Amino acid sequence: MRTNTVLISGASIAGPALAYWLHRHGYAVTVVERAPAIRPGGHAVDIRGVARDVCAAMGIMPQITRDRVHEEGFAWVDPAGRRTSEMPASLFGGEGIVAEYEILRGDLAHILHEATRADAEYRFGDRITALSEGDDGVEVTFRSGRTERYDLVIGADGIHSGVRALAFGPEERFIRRLGAYTAYFTMPAQPDLDPHWFLMHGIPGGRCAGIRPENEHTAKAMLSFRADGRTVDPRDVAAQKALLAEVFAGAGWRVPPCSTRWGTRPTSTSTSSGRCTWTGGAPAGSRCSATRATARPRSAAWAPAWAWWGRTCSPVSWPAPAATT
Ligand SMILES: Cc1cc2nc3c(=O)[nH]c(=O)nc-3n(C[C@H](O)[C@H](O)[C@H](O)COP(=O)(O)OP(=O)(O)OC[C@H]3O[C@@H](n4cnc5c(N)ncnc54)[C@H](O)[C@@H]3O)c2cc1C
């Protein structure tokens, strides 16, 4: 019997995870990744709920436990760096903003690649440039010039997915902008900061800054702000840095000069049509919105604090908290 063939575009989290399960179910899997190797970098990915069940079923929890970041919680600091409030990892039964298992995206991608490289064919440094769907498969043209036919093509190539654009149309049809930008980047270590806490500083004008220590050399930083009608080209890093410098001028605390990664949010996490499908992407536009989404349903008693934060610091407009327990 002929083995069904699947082409997955993207070798980060969704791509290798899918490769694992499709191989287990008898498919011949090829993964094409635009970068020359598994990309390092990124912030922490939470391994909680069903994600933890899936990782356990894949047998990769020992590697995740080995490589996870050890974060005790999340704290707000004032301009002088004094803590004003805290959310320890144990809050909300370990399901709050800081999960029990958090691992840097690049480290998780390496673990998933290691778990699948023997069973799936990985091709780095190439990408899909054209898709033509017929009755007996999808003809795929690669940037390298190669042309091949697959039974199924899956886009696991992130928010700005190339497969989604080729198969379903311009990304503006699938992206809902939340009215905020978030820049994530690596910065020099800040040795005097607590290495076990993610520190966040709210700044009037819908801005906030966060730093999580990484190792003795580096820390991970985040800057968020309300867009207020401002737009910037997602591929123009120089323009992004200039905008950040303008928006955060005089912001204080540890707001550093930086490079950026902008946050948008797909309106869905999977899209299918015929033999092409797209999955993955980011669950939320920013940590600020994630914090609030996590805490909101449980926090009517904190309504005045949320209202103040929403008026002054939140980069995203949220409806008022429900007046329940
Ligand atoms: C701003 C932001 C904040 C986040 N915060 C959190 C958080 O707090 N907690 C959490 O758990 N998660 C968070 N995430 C989410 C997490 O990083 C993503 O959910 C996860 O990385 C998505 O994995 P993915 O495999 O779908 O896509 P991605 O990680 O985006 O990977 C896509 C891969 O496809 C490759 N690629 C792109 N285009 C092509 C192409 N044309 N051809 C071939 N390959 C291509 C890329 O090089 C990359 O390797 C955040 C994400 C963002 C953007």
The ligand as an ORCA input file, in Angstrom:
! r2SCAN-3c Opt
* xyz 0 1
  C       4.909     38.353     20.812
  C       4.727     36.902     21.205
  C       4.587     36.562     22.550
  C       4.415     35.236     22.927
  N       4.283     34.907     24.267
  C       4.105     33.619     24.643
  C       3.958     33.252     26.002
  O       4.023     34.087     26.866
  N       3.759     31.951     26.318
  C       3.672     31.003     25.338
  O       3.488     29.836     25.667
  N       3.812     31.326     24.050
  C       4.016     32.608     23.686
  N       4.168     32.959     22.384
  C       3.868     31.972     21.437
  C       4.902     31.055     20.964
  O       6.137     31.698     20.695
  C       4.248     30.533     19.714
  O       2.967     30.042     20.018
  C       5.027     29.426     19.083
  O       6.353     29.794     18.833
  C       4.309     29.116     17.775
  O       4.980     28.053     17.197
  P       4.803     27.762     15.670
  O       5.606     26.530     15.403
  O       3.360     27.753     15.300
  O       5.396     29.038     14.890
  P       6.743     29.848     15.059
  O       7.396     29.601     16.370
  O       6.449     31.235     14.665
  O       7.707     29.205     13.944
  C       7.485     29.297     12.567
  C       8.660     28.598     11.857
  O       8.401     28.631     10.454
  C       9.551     29.124      9.788
  N       9.078     29.783      8.571
  C       8.472     30.985      8.463
  N       8.123     31.210      7.186
  C       8.517     30.134      6.485
  C       8.417     29.755      5.110
  N       7.836     30.570      4.211
  N       8.909     28.549      4.727
  C       9.514     27.717      5.630
  N       9.632     28.024      6.939
  C       9.130     29.208      7.366
  C      10.205     30.073     10.764
  O      11.598     30.259     10.464
  C       9.990     29.325     12.075
  O      11.000     28.362     12.314
  C       4.367     34.259     21.947
  C       4.524     34.599     20.591
  C       4.694     35.915     20.225
  C       4.850     36.283     18.742
*
